[in-house]
Amino acid sequence: MTPRHVIIIGSGPAGLTAAIYAARANLAPLVIEGEPSSTSDQPGGQLMLTTEVENYPGFPAGIMGPELMVNFREQALRFGAEFLTAKATAIDFSERPFKVLVRDHLYESDSIIVSTGAQSLMLGLVAEQHLLGHGLSTCATCDGFFFRGQEIAVVGGGDSAIEEASFLTKFASKVTLVHRRDQLRASKIMQDRALHNPKIEMRWNATVTELHGTEKLTGATLRDVNTGEESLLPVTGLFVAIGHRPNTDLFKGILDMDENGYLITRPNSTYTNIDGVFACGDVQDHTYRQAITAAGSGCMAAIDVERWLEAAPTVGER
């Protein structure tokens, strides 16, 4: 088997942008895009679970998340990228060519781009599946604009939750911050910001046990963790901010990660600790987590790969 120039693992905005750039550079990338049945590694990434995207440049009227990802994919196909709709099951980065196992098929490549993304931690409620994008969200920056003048809630107690709640007060008339404890986990400065914001109301010692609404969210049931008493919170928007989990299980013990499992890349680049393996998008970015920043880092990864391949000794005959 002749090794490929590059294999891209993951097909969100980062992976597909990397595929577009790599294909235009005549690298004939193979994109292992994931499986439709997988919540953590599905083709198209998290935008496949998003309804309208209004902040991606070039679409003044907005565009549906799945449609945007289909456009990305078709553009990569146009330039010669190849797609494999399956999930990578094992890897061997100990030597070149690198090896990626997909079920019982082995693929080899001179370089690898990891763009497996991250998934938002959810509440585990049945209604989340049909209300996500219809009042339920995991990204205030993405969706806050849709809730002008409405009463909404944020679930969480860390810095991210406080940031989301504070940002949402620019649009909502009232933001209820629901936290399961009687004090926040956020930093002192973030706590002060929330506690002194007149638009933020705290609901201590509470968890969300049920979401209401068929086509759109109409409210949430809160349960007091001390008394068990339940009450209805009538909100039209609920933002889950209890953390994210990078999809990096496949790379544990192989690629360097931080304490939260995000891949570590060299400053101002997409290089990982293994020469010839690159990472881009939310799998290594826990700060911005936007489609546009993921796409930008996917472009960086493809350019890094192209330059690295030019300088590195080639393993396979071409």
Secondary structure, 3 states (H helix, E strand, C coil): CCCEEEEEECCCHHHHHHHHHHHHCCCCCEEECCCCCCCCCCCCHHHHHCCEECCCCCCCCCEEHHHHHHHHHHHHHHCCCEEECCCCCEEECCCCCEEEEECCEEEEEEEEEECCCEEECCCCCCCHHHHECCCEECCHHHHHHHHCCCEEEEECCCHHHHHHHHHHCCCCCEEEEECCCCCCCCCHHHHHHHHCCCCEEEECCEEEEEEECCCCCCEEEEEECCCCCEEEECCCEEEECCCEEECCHHHCCCCCECCCCCECCCCCCCECCCCCEEECHHHCCCCCCCHHHHHHHHHHHHHHHHHHHHHCCCCCCC
